[in-house]
Amino acid sequence: MFEYEKLLERGIKKIPEKKESEGRFEIPKANVLISGARTIITNFSDIAKILRREEKHLLKFLLRELATSGNVEDKKLIVIGRFSENLVNKKIEIYVKNYVICPACGKPDTKIIEEGKILKCEACGARTPIKPI
């Protein structure tokens, strides 16, 4: 019969490799900490990088949507006020819908050009005007 290690090795070989989600774009979730009268988004820089947007563009949007002030320190966004993780994530979803996802083809392969006035899709070539922040 088989020994435990051989059975384990055989079982591990049969497990399929985990693939990255190829066609599905996932909106990054904010890690939110509330410290006194301040809210800290600990992965702010990572979110901007995943969305392929400048931090200052995302910062400007979030501060306007949350009607507060704040700044980025050590890849973290610190804002004045207490905001739930759910609220912050909803604001990020709105940002993605308006400034990341192509309205023509629905793909996230876009970039903002012409001083923040046009959303250009690298997948389908569509150029869509966007609202300034």
Secondary structure as GFF3:
##gff-version 3
##sequence-region A 1 133
A	DSSP	alpha_helix	4	14	.	.	.	ID=ss1
A	DSSP	beta_strand	32	35	.	.	.	ID=ss2
A	DSSP	beta_strand	38	41	.	.	.	ID=ss3
A	DSSP	alpha_helix	44	51	.	.	.	ID=ss4
A	DSSP	alpha_helix	55	66	.	.	.	ID=ss5
A	DSSP	beta_strand	70	73	.	.	.	ID=ss6
A	DSSP	beta_strand	76	80	.	.	.	ID=ss7
A	DSSP	alpha_helix	85	99	.	.	.	ID=ss8
A	DSSP	beta_strand	110	113	.	.	.	ID=ss9
A	DSSP	beta_strand	118	121	.	.	.	ID=ss10
A	DSSP	beta_strand	127	129	.	.	.	ID=ss11
###
